[in-house]
Amino acid sequence: MCRSTLYMATLTAVRHNPVLRAYYQRLNVVGNRKKVALVAAMRKLLTIINALAKHSVNWNPRLHIA
């Protein structure tokens, strides 16, 4: 997955995915700049994708809390 694809997927995720939206908003409230919070959300999304692929399971928002 190239960086630009991950960036665009994260932009969509922080708008529509409740887990990543809460994580991104929490980082913004704490005082992180928006770009820094977005990069942190990118890393979280990549970690979630890797965990799902490694364990061959479907997405469950209860497992990935913000």
Backbone bond lengths (Angstrom), bond angles and torsions (degrees), N, CA, C in turn:
res aa  C-N    CA-C-N  psi(-1)  N-CA   C-N-CA  omega(-1)  CA-C   N-CA-C  phi
1 M - - - 1.454 - - 1.522 107.50 -
2 C 1.312 116.66 124.57 1.461 118.69 -179.61 1.531 110.01 -83.11
3 R 1.314 115.11 163.23 1.456 121.06 -173.01 1.533 112.63 -63.07
4 S 1.319 117.48 -38.95 1.462 119.34 -178.65 1.533 111.46 -67.13
5 T 1.318 116.92 -35.34 1.456 120.53 177.10 1.519 110.68 -67.09
6 L 1.318 116.48 -43.21 1.457 121.06 177.88 1.527 110.83 -64.09
7 Y 1.335 116.68 -38.47 1.469 121.74 178.49 1.525 110.64 -61.49
8 M 1.324 116.79 -48.09 1.468 120.52 -178.58 1.530 111.25 -67.89
9 A 1.317 117.16 -37.49 1.465 120.35 177.08 1.524 110.44 -64.36
10 T 1.324 117.18 -37.56 1.458 120.88 179.58 1.519 111.18 -70.93
11 L 1.321 117.35 -38.25 1.467 119.53 176.02 1.521 110.85 -58.25
12 T 1.309 116.30 -43.17 1.461 120.59 177.92 1.524 110.83 -67.70
13 A 1.323 116.56 -40.79 1.463 120.84 -177.12 1.528 112.06 -65.56
14 V 1.325 118.16 -39.90 1.468 119.22 -178.55 1.527 111.28 -71.58
15 R 1.306 117.31 -14.04 1.469 120.63 175.85 1.519 112.31 -92.57
16 H 1.335 117.62 -33.88 1.459 120.24 -170.08 1.522 115.53 -118.34
17 N 1.320 119.23 -22.94 1.462 121.90 -179.41 1.525 108.81 -90.58
18 P 1.324 118.55 118.93 1.475 120.49 -176.04 1.533 113.65 -60.32
19 V 1.313 117.60 -34.90 1.457 120.73 -178.73 1.527 110.57 -67.80
20 L 1.317 116.64 -51.72 1.464 119.74 -178.76 1.523 112.16 -71.91
21 R 1.325 117.55 -30.78 1.461 120.29 176.25 1.519 110.62 -62.81
22 A 1.328 117.09 -45.12 1.466 121.01 179.18 1.528 110.58 -64.27
23 Y 1.313 117.29 -41.18 1.471 121.53 179.00 1.528 110.48 -62.13
24 Y 1.332 116.77 -47.74 1.465 122.29 -179.74 1.529 110.99 -62.92
25 Q 1.313 117.41 -44.96 1.467 120.64 -179.70 1.524 111.42 -66.04
26 R 1.327 116.53 -37.34 1.470 119.58 178.26 1.524 110.92 -63.94
27 L 1.324 116.95 -39.85 1.460 119.87 177.77 1.522 111.62 -66.21
28 N 1.324 117.16 -36.58 1.458 120.46 177.80 1.522 111.81 -67.75
29 V 1.321 117.35 -39.33 1.463 121.58 179.73 1.525 110.68 -65.42
30 V 1.325 116.31 -37.51 1.469 120.73 179.77 1.524 111.15 -64.61
31 G 1.331 116.84 -27.44 1.456 119.68 177.20 1.513 114.96 124.29
32 N 1.317 117.32 3.84 1.464 119.41 176.82 1.520 110.03 -70.51
33 R 1.331 114.93 146.95 1.457 118.49 174.85 1.525 109.22 -67.42
34 K 1.331 116.09 156.64 1.466 120.49 -174.65 1.525 112.12 -61.36
35 K 1.319 117.07 -39.04 1.461 119.85 -179.55 1.534 110.98 -67.87
36 V 1.318 116.80 -38.67 1.464 120.73 177.92 1.525 110.19 -65.66
37 A 1.327 116.48 -42.22 1.463 120.76 178.32 1.527 110.46 -64.51
38 L 1.323 116.81 -36.91 1.462 120.37 179.29 1.525 111.07 -67.61
39 V 1.317 117.40 -39.83 1.464 120.61 177.96 1.531 110.17 -66.29
40 A 1.324 117.45 -37.67 1.465 120.47 176.14 1.533 110.40 -64.41
41 A 1.321 116.54 -39.16 1.464 120.44 176.75 1.526 110.94 -67.05
42 M 1.331 116.77 -34.29 1.463 120.34 175.74 1.526 110.19 -61.34
43 R 1.307 115.76 -44.30 1.466 119.81 179.88 1.524 110.81 -65.07
44 K 1.331 116.88 -40.85 1.463 120.38 179.04 1.527 110.29 -64.58
45 L 1.335 117.25 -42.39 1.458 120.61 178.46 1.524 110.84 -62.46
46 L 1.324 116.99 -42.61 1.455 120.92 179.30 1.524 111.14 -64.37
47 T 1.321 117.04 -38.52 1.459 121.38 177.41 1.524 110.91 -64.88
48 I 1.326 116.50 -41.65 1.464 120.72 178.32 1.525 110.64 -63.85
49 I 1.330 116.75 -44.46 1.466 121.00 179.84 1.531 110.46 -61.38
50 N 1.324 116.51 -43.89 1.465 120.12 179.00 1.526 111.72 -63.54
51 A 1.322 117.38 -41.12 1.465 120.45 179.45 1.520 111.06 -65.29
52 L 1.325 116.84 -40.99 1.466 120.05 178.68 1.524 111.25 -64.08
53 A 1.323 116.28 -41.21 1.466 119.90 179.90 1.519 111.68 -69.65
54 K 1.331 116.68 -39.69 1.467 120.75 -177.94 1.520 112.23 -64.62
55 H 1.325 116.42 -41.05 1.456 120.62 -175.63 1.523 113.15 -97.71
56 S 1.312 117.61 -0.80 1.470 123.42 179.06 1.524 111.94 51.48
57 V 1.326 115.62 52.62 1.463 121.08 178.21 1.522 109.52 -121.72
58 N 1.311 115.95 163.10 1.455 121.76 176.65 1.518 110.10 -87.16
59 W 1.310 116.05 163.77 1.465 122.98 -179.06 1.521 110.13 -64.05
60 N 1.324 116.29 129.64 1.457 123.04 174.78 1.525 106.81 -135.25
61 P 1.342 118.31 109.08 1.466 120.07 -175.26 1.524 113.79 -62.85
62 R 1.324 118.17 -21.93 1.462 120.26 178.57 1.525 112.43 -68.66
63 L 1.328 117.20 -25.06 1.458 120.76 -179.93 1.527 112.47 -80.72
64 H 1.317 117.11 -22.45 1.472 121.65 -174.31 1.524 109.41 -117.88
65 I 1.299 116.63 75.31 1.461 120.08 -178.90 1.515 109.46 -80.74
66 A 1.302 115.33 154.96 1.461 120.98 -176.99 1.496 112.12 -77.04
